[in-house]
Amino acid sequence: MKATKDPGSTRRRASAPALRDGMRCRVTGGTHAGTSGVVADIKTSKTGHVTLTVVQANGVRFKTLAKNIVT
């Protein structure tokens, strides 16, 4: 009998893009999916989730998780 390797053990989690204040980004998931803007503030929560503030061209600001954006 052949031993099969568990495919889950070799999977790598996609790393978050290198984020900096002032970078343009597009939101791909969550409540604000489909919007875009400029990264204004990057924070890491106590639980380890990276959050950021996005400022749209019309001045509207919102917070989202870094996993939901594409630079």
CHARMM-style PDB file with segment names, atoms N, HN, CA, C and O in Angstrom:
ATOM      1  N   MET     1       0.845  -1.169   0.000  1.00  0.00      PROA
ATOM      2  CA  MET     1       0.000   0.000   0.000  1.00  0.00      PROA
ATOM      3  C   MET     1       0.892   1.235   0.000  1.00  0.00      PROA
ATOM      4  O   MET     1       1.864   1.319   0.751  1.00  0.00      PROA
ATOM      5  N   LYS     2       0.545   2.190  -0.854  1.00  0.00      PROA
ATOM      6  HN  LYS     2      -0.244   2.122  -1.465  1.00  0.00      PROA
ATOM      7  CA  LYS     2       1.324   3.410  -0.986  1.00  0.00      PROA
ATOM      8  C   LYS     2       0.880   4.443   0.057  1.00  0.00      PROA
ATOM      9  O   LYS     2      -0.312   4.631   0.301  1.00  0.00      PROA
ATOM     10  N   ALA     3       1.843   5.088   0.649  1.00  0.00      PROA
ATOM     11  HN  ALA     3       2.811   4.935   0.451  1.00  0.00      PROA
ATOM     12  CA  ALA     3       1.512   6.144   1.605  1.00  0.00      PROA
ATOM     13  C   ALA     3       1.183   7.422   0.835  1.00  0.00      PROA
ATOM     14  O   ALA     3       1.926   7.823  -0.060  1.00  0.00      PROA
ATOM     15  N   THR     4       0.091   8.044   1.181  1.00  0.00      PROA
ATOM     16  HN  THR     4      -0.513   7.718   1.908  1.00  0.00      PROA
ATOM     17  CA  THR     4      -0.268   9.291   0.507  1.00  0.00      PROA
ATOM     18  C   THR     4       0.030  10.464   1.417  1.00  0.00      PROA
ATOM     19  O   THR     4      -0.158  10.408   2.632  1.00  0.00      PROA
ATOM     20  N   LYS     5       0.491  11.509   0.801  1.00  0.00      PROA
ATOM     21  HN  LYS     5       0.644  11.555  -0.186  1.00  0.00      PROA
ATOM     22  CA  LYS     5       0.836  12.695   1.566  1.00  0.00      PROA
ATOM     23  C   LYS     5      -0.388  13.595   1.682  1.00  0.00      PROA
ATOM     24  O   LYS     5      -1.119  13.798   0.713  1.00  0.00      PROA
ATOM     25  N   ASP     6      -0.595  14.116   2.848  1.00  0.00      PROA
ATOM     26  HN  ASP     6      -0.001  13.951   3.636  1.00  0.00      PROA
ATOM     27  CA  ASP     6      -1.706  15.019   3.088  1.00  0.00      PROA
ATOM     28  C   ASP     6      -1.422  16.345   2.381  1.00  0.00      PROA
ATOM     29  O   ASP     6      -0.433  17.006   2.698  1.00  0.00      PROA
ATOM     30  N   PRO     7      -2.270  16.746   1.431  1.00  0.00      PROA
ATOM     31  CA  PRO     7      -2.004  17.983   0.710  1.00  0.00      PROA
ATOM     32  C   PRO     7      -2.063  19.224   1.599  1.00  0.00      PROA
ATOM     33  O   PRO     7      -1.459  20.245   1.269  1.00  0.00      PROA
ATOM     34  N   GLY     8      -2.760  19.154   2.687  1.00  0.00      PROA
ATOM     35  HN  GLY     8      -3.250  18.324   2.955  1.00  0.00      PROA
ATOM     36  CA  GLY     8      -2.855  20.294   3.589  1.00  0.00      PROA
ATOM     37  C   GLY     8      -1.554  20.615   4.291  1.00  0.00      PROA
ATOM     38  O   GLY     8      -1.353  21.751   4.721  1.00  0.00      PROA
ATOM     39  N   SER     9      -0.668  19.644   4.418  1.00  0.00      PROA
ATOM     40  HN  SER     9      -0.832  18.721   4.068  1.00  0.00      PROA
ATOM     41  CA  SER     9       0.571  19.875   5.147  1.00  0.00      PROA
ATOM     42  C   SER     9       1.581  20.678   4.346  1.00  0.00      PROA
ATOM     43  O   SER     9       2.495  21.263   4.928  1.00  0.00      PROA
ATOM     44  N   THR    10       1.443  20.724   3.030  1.00  0.00      PROA
ATOM     45  HN  THR    10       0.700  20.249   2.557  1.00  0.00      PROA
ATOM     46  CA  THR    10       2.409  21.454   2.212  1.00  0.00      PROA
ATOM     47  C   THR    10       1.879  22.805   1.743  1.00  0.00      PROA
ATOM     48  O   THR    10       2.603  23.578   1.116  1.00  0.00      PROA
ATOM     49  N   ARG    11       0.638  23.082   2.042  1.00  0.00      PROA
ATOM     50  HN  ARG    11       0.049  22.454   2.552  1.00  0.00      PROA
ATOM     51  CA  ARG    11       0.070  24.357   1.621  1.00  0.00      PROA
ATOM     52  C   ARG    11       0.691  25.505   2.376  1.00  0.00      PROA
ATOM     53  O   ARG    11       0.945  25.429   3.578  1.00  0.00      PROA
ATOM     54  N   ARG    12       0.926  26.556   1.648  1.00  0.00      PROA
ATOM     55  HN  ARG    12       0.720  26.618   0.671  1.00  0.00      PROA
ATOM     56  CA  ARG    12       1.412  27.769   2.279  1.00  0.00      PROA
ATOM     57  C   ARG    12       0.308  28.794   2.250  1.00  0.00      PROA
ATOM     58  O   ARG    12      -0.431  28.912   1.272  1.00  0.00      PROA
ATOM     59  N   ARG    13       0.208  29.507   3.294  1.00  0.00      PROA
ATOM     60  HN  ARG    13       0.808  29.411   4.089  1.00  0.00      PROA
ATOM     61  CA  ARG    13      -0.788  30.558   3.354  1.00  0.00      PROA
ATOM     62  C   ARG    13      -0.265  31.760   2.572  1.00  0.00      PROA
ATOM     63  O   ARG    13       0.910  32.113   2.679  1.00  0.00      PROA
ATOM     64  N   ALA    14      -1.124  32.375   1.799  1.00  0.00      PROA
ATOM     65  HN  ALA    14      -2.078  32.089   1.712  1.00  0.00      PROA
ATOM     66  CA  ALA    14      -0.702  33.545   1.035  1.00  0.00      PROA
ATOM     67  C   ALA    14      -0.324  34.661   1.997  1.00  0.00      PROA
ATOM     68  O   ALA    14      -1.082  34.986   2.912  1.00  0.00      PROA
ATOM     69  N   SER    15       0.832  35.237   1.790  1.00  0.00      PROA
ATOM     70  HN  SER    15       1.448  34.973   1.047  1.00  0.00      PROA
ATOM     71  CA  SER    15       1.267  36.305   2.672  1.00  0.00      PROA
ATOM     72  C   SER    15       0.606  37.614   2.264  1.00  0.00      PROA
ATOM     73  O   SER    15       0.305  37.840   1.092  1.00  0.00      PROA
ATOM     74  N   ALA    16       0.389  38.459   3.244  1.00  0.00      PROA
ATOM     75  HN  ALA    16       0.634  38.275   4.197  1.00  0.00      PROA
ATOM     76  CA  ALA    16      -0.211  39.762   2.975  1.00  0.00      PROA
ATOM     77  C   ALA    16       0.782  40.607   2.195  1.00  0.00      PROA
ATOM     78  O   ALA    16       1.991  40.497   2.402  1.00  0.00      PROA
ATOM     79  N   PRO    17       0.281  41.448   1.300  1.00  0.00      PROA
ATOM     80  CA  PRO    17       1.193  42.294   0.540  1.00  0.00      PROA
ATOM     81  C   PRO    17       1.932  43.256   1.457  1.00  0.00      PROA
ATOM     82  O   PRO    17       1.424  43.628   2.515  1.00  0.00      PROA
ATOM     83  N   ALA    18       3.128  43.655   1.051  1.00  0.00      PROA
ATOM     84  HN  ALA    18       3.540  43.352   0.192  1.00  0.00      PROA
ATOM     85  CA  ALA    18       3.892  44.622   1.835  1.00  0.00      PROA
ATOM     86  C   ALA    18       3.164  45.959   1.765  1.00  0.00      PROA
ATOM     87  O   ALA    18       3.099  46.576   0.702  1.00  0.00      PROA
ATOM     88  N   LEU    19       2.628  46.397   2.865  1.00  0.00      PROA
ATOM     89  HN  LEU    19       2.681  45.896   3.729  1.00  0.00      PROA
ATOM     90  CA  LEU    19       1.810  47.604   2.896  1.00  0.00      PROA
ATOM     91  C   LEU    19       2.581  48.766   3.485  1.00  0.00      PROA
ATOM     92  O   LEU    19       3.374  48.609   4.413  1.00  0.00      PROA
ATOM     93  N   ARG    20       2.326  49.941   2.921  1.00  0.00      PROA
ATOM     94  HN  ARG    20       1.681  50.069   2.167  1.00  0.00      PROA
ATOM     95  CA  ARG    20       2.891  51.178   3.452  1.00  0.00      PROA
ATOM     96  C   ARG    20       1.833  52.264   3.339  1.00  0.00      PROA
ATOM     97  O   ARG    20       0.963  52.202   2.470  1.00  0.00      PROA
ATOM     98  N   ASP    21       1.904  53.244   4.204  1.00  0.00      PROA
ATOM     99  HN  ASP    21       2.610  53.295   4.910  1.00  0.00      PROA
ATOM    100  CA  ASP    21       0.995  54.383   4.103  1.00  0.00      PROA
ATOM    101  C   ASP    21       1.192  55.058   2.750  1.00  0.00      PROA
ATOM    102  O   ASP    21       2.318  55.198   2.273  1.00  0.00      PROA
ATOM    103  N   GLY    22       0.095  55.473   2.142  1.00  0.00      PROA
ATOM    104  HN  GLY    22      -0.820  55.359   2.529  1.00  0.00      PROA
ATOM    105  CA  GLY    22       0.163  56.171   0.861  1.00  0.00      PROA
ATOM    106  C   GLY    22       0.045  55.282  -0.358  1.00  0.00      PROA
ATOM    107  O   GLY    22      -0.030  55.788  -1.477  1.00  0.00      PROA
ATOM    108  N   MET    23       0.027  53.965  -0.173  1.00  0.00      PROA
ATOM    109  HN  MET    23       0.088  53.554   0.736  1.00  0.00      PROA
ATOM    110  CA  MET    23      -0.109  53.048  -1.312  1.00  0.00      PROA
ATOM    111  C   MET    23      -1.559  53.001  -1.783  1.00  0.00      PROA
ATOM    112  O   MET    23      -2.484  53.058  -0.973  1.00  0.00      PROA
ATOM    113  N   ARG    24      -1.750  52.897  -3.094  1.00  0.00      PROA
ATOM    114  HN  ARG    24      -0.998  52.851  -3.752  1.00  0.00      PROA
ATOM    115  CA  ARG    24      -3.090  52.702  -3.646  1.00  0.00      PROA
ATOM    116  C   ARG    24      -3.470  51.249  -3.442  1.00  0.00      PROA
ATOM    117  O   ARG    24      -2.622  50.364  -3.548  1.00  0.00      PROA
ATOM    118  N   CYS    25      -4.726  50.998  -3.153  1.00  0.00      PROA
ATOM    119  HN  CYS    25      -5.415  51.718  -3.067  1.00  0.00      PROA
ATOM    120  CA  CYS    25      -5.188  49.635  -2.949  1.00  0.00      PROA
ATOM    121  C   CYS    25      -6.617  49.476  -3.430  1.00  0.00      PROA
ATOM    122  O   CYS    25      -7.348  50.453  -3.589  1.00  0.00      PROA
ATOM    123  N   ARG    26      -7.004  48.230  -3.657  1.00  0.00      PROA
ATOM    124  HN  ARG    26      -6.410  47.436  -3.528  1.00  0.00      PROA
ATOM    125  CA  ARG    26      -8.375  47.900  -4.048  1.00  0.00      PROA
ATOM    126  C   ARG    26      -8.872  46.852  -3.060  1.00  0.00      PROA
ATOM    127  O   ARG    26      -8.161  45.894  -2.755  1.00  0.00      PROA
ATOM    128  N   VAL    27     -10.085  47.031  -2.565  1.00  0.00      PROA
ATOM    129  HN  VAL    27     -10.662  47.808  -2.813  1.00  0.00      PROA
ATOM    130  CA  VAL    27     -10.663  46.102  -1.592  1.00  0.00      PROA
ATOM    131  C   VAL    27     -11.381  44.994  -2.364  1.00  0.00      PROA
ATOM    132  O   VAL    27     -12.241  45.270  -3.200  1.00  0.00      PROA
ATOM    133  N   THR    28     -11.023  43.743  -2.079  1.00  0.00      PROA
ATOM    134  HN  THR    28     -10.324  43.519  -1.400  1.00  0.00      PROA
ATOM    135  CA  THR    28     -11.584  42.599  -2.805  1.00  0.00      PROA
ATOM    136  C   THR    28     -12.526  41.759  -1.967  1.00  0.00      PROA
ATOM    137  O   THR    28     -13.188  40.872  -2.505  1.00  0.00      PROA
ATOM    138  N   GLY    29     -12.608  42.005  -0.677  1.00  0.00      PROA
ATOM    139  HN  GLY    29     -12.070  42.726  -0.240  1.00  0.00      PROA
ATOM    140  CA  GLY    29     -13.486  41.204   0.170  1.00  0.00      PROA
ATOM    141  C   GLY    29     -14.037  42.026   1.307  1.00  0.00      PROA
ATOM    142  O   GLY    29     -13.566  43.130   1.579  1.00  0.00      PROA
ATOM    143  N   GLY    30     -15.025  41.490   1.962  1.00  0.00      PROA
ATOM    144  HN  GLY    30     -15.408  40.593   1.741  1.00  0.00      PROA
ATOM    145  CA  GLY    30     -15.610  42.159   3.112  1.00  0.00      PROA
ATOM    146  C   GLY    30     -16.700  43.147   2.724  1.00  0.00      PROA
ATOM    147  O   GLY    30     -17.178  43.143   1.589  1.00  0.00      PROA
ATOM    148  N   THR    31     -17.082  43.977   3.652  1.00  0.00      PROA
ATOM    149  HN  THR    31     -16.694  43.981   4.574  1.00  0.00      PROA
ATOM    150  CA  THR    31     -18.161  44.934   3.467  1.00  0.00      PROA
ATOM    151  C   THR    31     -17.878  45.939   2.359  1.00  0.00      PROA
ATOM    152  O   THR    31     -18.791  46.328   1.631  1.00  0.00      PROA
ATOM    153  N   HSD    32     -16.639  46.358   2.224  1.00  0.00      PROA
ATOM    154  HN  HSD    32     -15.898  46.042   2.815  1.00  0.00      PROA
ATOM    155  CA  HSD    32     -16.280  47.409   1.274  1.00  0.00      PROA
ATOM    156  C   HSD    32     -15.724  46.865  -0.042  1.00  0.00      PROA
ATOM    157  O   HSD    32     -15.030  47.590  -0.754  1.00  0.00      PROA
ATOM    158  N   ALA    33     -16.004  45.633  -0.374  1.00  0.00      PROA
ATOM    159  HN  ALA    33     -16.568  45.043   0.205  1.00  0.00      PROA
ATOM    160  CA  ALA    33     -15.492  45.011  -1.602  1.00  0.00      PROA
ATOM    161  C   ALA    33     -15.865  45.851  -2.820  1.00  0.00      PROA
ATOM    162  O   ALA    33     -16.994  46.323  -2.948  1.00  0.00      PROA
ATOM    163  N   GLY    34     -14.883  46.025  -3.717  1.00  0.00      PROA
ATOM    164  HN  GLY    34     -13.965  45.641  -3.613  1.00  0.00      PROA
ATOM    165  CA  GLY    34     -15.115  46.784  -4.940  1.00  0.00      PROA
ATOM    166  C   GLY    34     -14.698  48.235  -4.851  1.00  0.00      PROA
ATOM    167  O   GLY    34     -14.707  48.936  -5.863  1.00  0.00      PROA
ATOM    168  N   THR    35     -14.333  48.708  -3.672  1.00  0.00      PROA
ATOM    169  HN  THR    35     -14.325  48.139  -2.849  1.00  0.00      PROA
ATOM    170  CA  THR    35     -13.895  50.093  -3.534  1.00  0.00      PROA
ATOM    171  C   THR    35     -12.379  50.163  -3.602  1.00  0.00      PROA
ATOM    172  O   THR    35     -11.695  49.147  -3.479  1.00  0.00      PROA
ATOM    173  N   SER    36     -11.858  51.367  -3.799  1.00  0.00      PROA
ATOM    174  HN  SER    36     -12.414  52.192  -3.899  1.00  0.00      PROA
ATOM    175  CA  SER    36     -10.407  51.542  -3.834  1.00  0.00      PROA
ATOM    176  C   SER    36     -10.058  52.866  -3.192  1.00  0.00      PROA
ATOM    177  O   SER    36     -10.918  53.722  -2.986  1.00  0.00      PROA
ATOM    178  N   GLY    37      -8.783  53.022  -2.879  1.00  0.00      PROA
ATOM    179  HN  GLY    37      -8.085  52.327  -3.046  1.00  0.00      PROA
ATOM    180  CA  GLY    37      -8.335  54.259  -2.253  1.00  0.00      PROA
ATOM    181  C   GLY    37      -6.879  54.179  -1.879  1.00  0.00      PROA
ATOM    182  O   GLY    37      -6.112  53.407  -2.454  1.00  0.00      PROA
ATOM    183  N   VAL    38      -6.506  54.989  -0.902  1.00  0.00      PROA
ATOM    184  HN  VAL    38      -7.129  55.616  -0.434  1.00  0.00      PROA
ATOM    185  CA  VAL    38      -5.128  55.098  -0.446  1.00  0.00      PROA
ATOM    186  C   VAL    38      -5.046  54.636   1.005  1.00  0.00      PROA
ATOM    187  O   VAL    38      -5.877  55.020   1.829  1.00  0.00      PROA
ATOM    188  N   VAL    39      -4.048  53.813   1.320  1.00  0.00      PROA
ATOM    189  HN  VAL    39      -3.373  53.501   0.651  1.00  0.00      PROA
ATOM    190  CA  VAL    39      -3.841  53.322   2.686  1.00  0.00      PROA
ATOM    191  C   VAL    39      -3.377  54.489   3.552  1.00  0.00      PROA
ATOM    192  O   VAL    39      -2.423  55.183   3.199  1.00  0.00      PROA
ATOM    193  N   ALA    40      -4.049  54.712   4.691  1.00  0.00      PROA
ATOM    194  HN  ALA    40      -4.824  54.148   4.978  1.00  0.00      PROA
ATOM    195  CA  ALA    40      -3.728  55.847   5.545  1.00  0.00      PROA
ATOM    196  C   ALA    40      -3.158  55.433   6.902  1.00  0.00      PROA
ATOM    197  O   ALA    40      -2.358  56.172   7.477  1.00  0.00      PROA
ATOM    198  N   ASP    41      -3.546  54.285   7.420  1.00  0.00      PROA
ATOM    199  HN  ASP    41      -4.195  53.685   6.954  1.00  0.00      PROA
ATOM    200  CA  ASP    41      -3.140  53.908   8.773  1.00  0.00      PROA
ATOM    201  C   ASP    41      -3.114  52.387   8.867  1.00  0.00      PROA
ATOM    202  O   ASP    41      -4.087  51.724   8.511  1.00  0.00      PROA
ATOM    203  N   ILE    42      -2.002  51.836   9.346  1.00  0.00      PROA
ATOM    204  HN  ILE    42      -1.211  52.375   9.635  1.00  0.00      PROA
ATOM    205  CA  ILE    42      -1.864  50.381   9.460  1.00  0.00      PROA
ATOM    206  C   ILE    42      -1.636  50.033  10.928  1.00  0.00      PROA
ATOM    207  O   ILE    42      -0.746  50.585  11.575  1.00  0.00      PROA
ATOM    208  N   LYS    43      -2.436  49.124  11.441  1.00  0.00      PROA
ATOM    209  HN  LYS    43      -3.159  48.675  10.915  1.00  0.00      PROA
ATOM    210  CA  LYS    43      -2.324  48.691  12.840  1.00  0.00      PROA
ATOM    211  C   LYS    43      -2.426  47.176  12.922  1.00  0.00      PROA
ATOM    212  O   LYS    43      -3.043  46.542  12.066  1.00  0.00      PROA
ATOM    213  N   THR    44      -1.826  46.603  13.945  1.00  0.00      PROA
ATOM    214  HN  THR    44      -1.325  47.119  14.640  1.00  0.00      PROA
ATOM    215  CA  THR    44      -1.983  45.189  14.235  1.00  0.00      PROA
ATOM    216  C   THR    44      -2.734  45.070  15.556  1.00  0.00      PROA
ATOM    217  O   THR    44      -2.328  45.637  16.570  1.00  0.00      PROA
ATOM    218  N   SER    45      -3.831  44.327  15.528  1.00  0.00      PROA
ATOM    219  HN  SER    45      -4.161  43.866  14.704  1.00  0.00      PROA
ATOM    220  CA  SER    45      -4.662  44.196  16.728  1.00  0.00      PROA
ATOM    221  C   SER    45      -4.005  43.270  17.748  1.00  0.00      PROA
ATOM    222  O   SER    45      -2.999  42.623  17.456  1.00  0.00      PROA
ATOM    223  N   LYS    46      -4.574  43.215  18.922  1.00  0.00      PROA
ATOM    224  HN  LYS    46      -5.391  43.741  19.158  1.00  0.00      PROA
ATOM    225  CA  LYS    46      -4.061  42.325  19.963  1.00  0.00      PROA
ATOM    226  C   LYS    46      -4.100  40.872  19.532  1.00  0.00      PROA
ATOM    227  O   LYS    46      -3.267  40.070  19.955  1.00  0.00      PROA
ATOM    228  N   THR    47      -5.065  40.533  18.692  1.00  0.00      PROA
ATOM    229  HN  THR    47      -5.742  41.185  18.348  1.00  0.00      PROA
ATOM    230  CA  THR    47      -5.196  39.145  18.239  1.00  0.00      PROA
ATOM    231  C   THR    47      -4.323  38.841  17.026  1.00  0.00      PROA
ATOM    232  O   THR    47      -4.287  37.702  16.559  1.00  0.00      PROA
ATOM    233  N   GLY    48      -3.615  39.851  16.509  1.00  0.00      PROA
ATOM    234  HN  GLY    48      -3.644  40.776  16.888  1.00  0.00      PROA
ATOM    235  CA  GLY    48      -2.687  39.631  15.410  1.00  0.00      PROA
ATOM    236  C   GLY    48      -3.223  39.955  14.028  1.00  0.00      PROA
ATOM    237  O   GLY    48      -2.508  39.787  13.040  1.00  0.00      PROA
ATOM    238  N   HSD    49      -4.465  40.415  13.932  1.00  0.00      PROA
ATOM    239  HN  HSD    49      -5.046  40.551  14.735  1.00  0.00      PROA
ATOM    240  CA  HSD    49      -5.026  40.766  12.629  1.00  0.00      PROA
ATOM    241  C   HSD    49      -4.558  42.165  12.232  1.00  0.00      PROA
ATOM    242  O   HSD    49      -4.569  43.085  13.049  1.00  0.00      PROA
ATOM    243  N   VAL    50      -4.151  42.317  10.986  1.00  0.00      PROA
ATOM    244  HN  VAL    50      -4.143  41.569  10.322  1.00  0.00      PROA
ATOM    245  CA  VAL    50      -3.682  43.611  10.493  1.00  0.00      PROA
ATOM    246  C   VAL    50      -4.876  44.362   9.916  1.00  0.00      PROA
ATOM    247  O   VAL    50      -5.561  43.870   9.019  1.00  0.00      PROA
ATOM    248  N   THR    51      -5.116  45.566  10.446  1.00  0.00      PROA
ATOM    249  HN  THR    51      -4.559  45.966  11.175  1.00  0.00      PROA
ATOM    250  CA  THR    51      -6.196  46.412   9.954  1.00  0.00      PROA
ATOM    251  C   THR    51      -5.595  47.668   9.358  1.00  0.00      PROA
ATOM    252  O   THR    51      -4.491  48.077   9.719  1.00  0.00      PROA
ATOM    253  N   LEU    52      -6.333  48.275   8.441  1.00  0.00      PROA
ATOM    254  HN  LEU    52      -7.230  47.943   8.148  1.00  0.00      PROA
ATOM    255  CA  LEU    52      -5.861  49.517   7.871  1.00  0.00      PROA
ATOM    256  C   LEU    52      -7.027  50.420   7.533  1.00  0.00      PROA
ATOM    257  O   LEU    52      -8.156  49.965   7.354  1.00  0.00      PROA
ATOM    258  N   THR    53      -6.736  51.706   7.447  1.00  0.00      PROA
ATOM    259  HN  THR    53      -5.819  52.076   7.592  1.00  0.00      PROA
ATOM    260  CA  THR    53      -7.731  52.689   7.052  1.00  0.00      PROA
ATOM    261  C   THR    53      -7.499  53.004   5.587  1.00  0.00      PROA
ATOM    262  O   THR    53      -6.369  53.253   5.168  1.00  0.00      PROA
ATOM    263  N   VAL    54      -8.569  52.991   4.812  1.00  0.00      PROA
ATOM    264  HN  VAL    54      -9.487  52.789   5.152  1.00  0.00      PROA
ATOM    265  CA  VAL    54      -8.502  53.328   3.392  1.00  0.00      PROA
ATOM    266  C   VAL    54      -9.258  54.637   3.204  1.00  0.00      PROA
ATOM    267  O   VAL    54     -10.374  54.794   3.698  1.00  0.00      PROA
ATOM    268  N   VAL    55      -8.639  55.581   2.481  1.00  0.00      PROA
ATOM    269  HN  VAL    55      -7.732  55.453   2.079  1.00  0.00      PROA
ATOM    270  CA  VAL    55      -9.276  56.855   2.177  1.00  0.00      PROA
ATOM    271  C   VAL    55      -9.612  56.860   0.697  1.00  0.00      PROA
ATOM    272  O   VAL    55      -8.723  56.760  -0.148  1.00  0.00      PROA
ATOM    273  N   GLN    56     -10.901  56.978   0.383  1.00  0.00      PROA
ATOM    274  HN  GLN    56     -11.623  57.059   1.070  1.00  0.00      PROA
ATOM    275  CA  GLN    56     -11.334  57.007  -1.005  1.00  0.00      PROA
ATOM    276  C   GLN    56     -11.083  58.396  -1.605  1.00  0.00      PROA
ATOM    277  O   GLN    56     -10.810  59.351  -0.878  1.00  0.00      PROA
ATOM    278  N   ALA    57     -11.178  58.501  -2.932  1.00  0.00      PROA
ATOM    279  HN  ALA    57     -11.400  57.725  -3.522  1.00  0.00      PROA
ATOM    280  CA  ALA    57     -10.945  59.764  -3.635  1.00  0.00      PROA
ATOM    281  C   ALA    57     -11.914  60.858  -3.177  1.00  0.00      PROA
ATOM    282  O   ALA    57     -11.564  62.038  -3.183  1.00  0.00      PROA
ATOM    283  N   ASN    58     -13.127  60.470  -2.780  1.00  0.00      PROA
ATOM    284  HN  ASN    58     -13.411  59.512  -2.775  1.00  0.00      PROA
ATOM    285  CA  ASN    58     -14.118  61.456  -2.334  1.00  0.00      PROA
ATOM    286  C   ASN    58     -13.975  61.816  -0.853  1.00  0.00      PROA
ATOM    287  O   ASN    58     -14.797  62.561  -0.320  1.00  0.00      PROA
ATOM    288  N   GLY    59     -12.943  61.298  -0.186  1.00  0.00      PROA
ATOM    289  HN  GLY    59     -12.275  60.693  -0.619  1.00  0.00      PROA
ATOM    290  CA  GLY    59     -12.671  61.637   1.209  1.00  0.00      PROA
ATOM    291  C   GLY    59     -13.255  60.689   2.235  1.00  0.00      PROA
ATOM    292  O   GLY    59     -12.958  60.819   3.422  1.00  0.00      PROA
ATOM    293  N   VAL    60     -14.075  59.740   1.818  1.00  0.00      PROA
ATOM    294  HN  VAL    60     -14.317  59.634   0.853  1.00  0.00      PROA
ATOM    295  CA  VAL    60     -14.674  58.775   2.738  1.00  0.00      PROA
ATOM    296  C   VAL    60     -13.588  57.827   3.247  1.00  0.00      PROA
ATOM    297  O   VAL    60     -12.803  57.288   2.467  1.00  0.00      PROA
ATOM    298  N   ARG    61     -13.558  57.634   4.556  1.00  0.00      PROA
ATOM    299  HN  ARG    61     -14.196  58.071   5.189  1.00  0.00      PROA
ATOM    300  CA  ARG    61     -12.571  56.753   5.193  1.00  0.00      PROA
ATOM    301  C   ARG    61     -13.287  55.533   5.748  1.00  0.00      PROA
ATOM    302  O   ARG    61     -14.416  55.630   6.230  1.00  0.00      PROA
ATOM    303  N   PHE    62     -12.618  54.369   5.676  1.00  0.00      PROA
ATOM    304  HN  PHE    62     -11.702  54.290   5.284  1.00  0.00      PROA
ATOM    305  CA  PHE    62     -13.164  53.172   6.302  1.00  0.00      PROA
ATOM    306  C   PHE    62     -12.032  52.249   6.698  1.00  0.00      PROA
ATOM    307  O   PHE    62     -10.939  52.304   6.135  1.00  0.00      PROA
ATOM    308  N   LYS    63     -12.309  51.393   7.681  1.00  0.00      PROA
ATOM    309  HN  LYS    63     -13.197  51.349   8.139  1.00  0.00      PROA
ATOM    310  CA  LYS    63     -11.325  50.415   8.147  1.00  0.00      PROA
ATOM    311  C   LYS    63     -11.642  49.070   7.526  1.00  0.00      PROA
ATOM    312  O   LYS    63     -12.809  48.723   7.340  1.00  0.00      PROA
ATOM    313  N   THR    64     -10.601  48.312   7.204  1.00  0.00      PROA
ATOM    314  HN  THR    64      -9.654  48.594   7.355  1.00  0.00      PROA
ATOM    315  CA  THR    64     -10.773  46.963   6.665  1.00  0.00      PROA
ATOM    316  C   THR    64      -9.570  46.118   7.066  1.00  0.00      PROA
ATOM    317  O   THR    64      -8.551  46.640   7.518  1.00  0.00      PROA
ATOM    318  N   LEU    65      -9.701  44.826   6.897  1.00  0.00      PROA
ATOM    319  HN  LEU    65     -10.529  44.401   6.530  1.00  0.00      PROA
ATOM    320  CA  LEU    65      -8.589  43.915   7.191  1.00  0.00      PROA
ATOM    321  C   LEU    65      -7.638  43.851   6.008  1.00  0.00      PROA
ATOM    322  O   LEU    65      -8.071  43.923   4.858  1.00  0.00      PROA
ATOM    323  N   ALA    66      -6.355  43.716   6.280  1.00  0.00      PROA
ATOM    324  HN  ALA    66      -6.004  43.657   7.215  1.00  0.00      PROA
ATOM    325  CA  ALA    66      -5.347  43.662   5.218  1.00  0.00      PROA
ATOM    326  C   ALA    66      -5.556  42.471   4.294  1.00  0.00      PROA
ATOM    327  O   ALA    66      -5.198  42.538   3.118  1.00  0.00      PROA
ATOM    328  N   LYS    67      -6.125  41.384   4.798  1.00  0.00      PROA
ATOM    329  HN  LYS    67      -6.415  41.328   5.754  1.00  0.00      PROA
ATOM    330  CA  LYS    67      -6.346  40.201   3.958  1.00  0.00      PROA
ATOM    331  C   LYS    67      -7.368  40.468   2.856  1.00  0.00      PROA
ATOM    332  O   LYS    67      -7.448  39.703   1.895  1.00  0.00      PROA
ATOM    333  N   ASN    68      -8.150  41.541   2.978  1.00  0.00      PROA
ATOM    334  HN  ASN    68      -8.085  42.163   3.758  1.00  0.00      PROA
ATOM    335  CA  ASN    68      -9.188  41.853   2.008  1.00  0.00      PROA
ATOM    336  C   ASN    68      -8.739  42.812   0.908  1.00  0.00      PROA
ATOM    337  O   ASN    68      -9.562  43.218   0.088  1.00  0.00      PROA
ATOM    338  N   ILE    69      -7.459  43.187   0.866  1.00  0.00      PROA
ATOM    339  HN  ILE    69      -6.790  42.857   1.533  1.00  0.00      PROA
ATOM    340  CA  ILE    69      -7.027  44.158  -0.131  1.00  0.00      PROA
ATOM    341  C   ILE    69      -5.977  43.605  -1.080  1.00  0.00      PROA
ATOM    342  O   ILE    69      -5.280  42.634  -0.786  1.00  0.00      PROA
ATOM    343  N   VAL    70      -5.894  44.262  -2.227  1.00  0.00      PROA
ATOM    344  HN  VAL    70      -6.460  45.051  -2.466  1.00  0.00      PROA
ATOM    345  CA  VAL    70      -4.872  43.976  -3.229  1.00  0.00      PROA
ATOM    346  C   VAL    70      -4.214  45.305  -3.558  1.00  0.00      PROA
ATOM    347  O   VAL    70      -4.899  46.304  -3.779  1.00  0.00      PROA
ATOM    348  N   THR    71      -2.881  45.320  -3.590  1.00  0.00      PROA
ATOM    349  HN  THR    71      -2.325  44.509  -3.410  1.00  0.00      PROA
ATOM    350  CA  THR    71      -2.195  46.569  -3.910  1.00  0.00      PROA
ATOM    351  C   THR    71      -1.967  46.710  -5.400  1.00  0.00      PROA
ATOM    352  OT1 THR    71      -1.400  47.707  -5.846  1.00  0.00      PROA
TER     353      THR     71
END
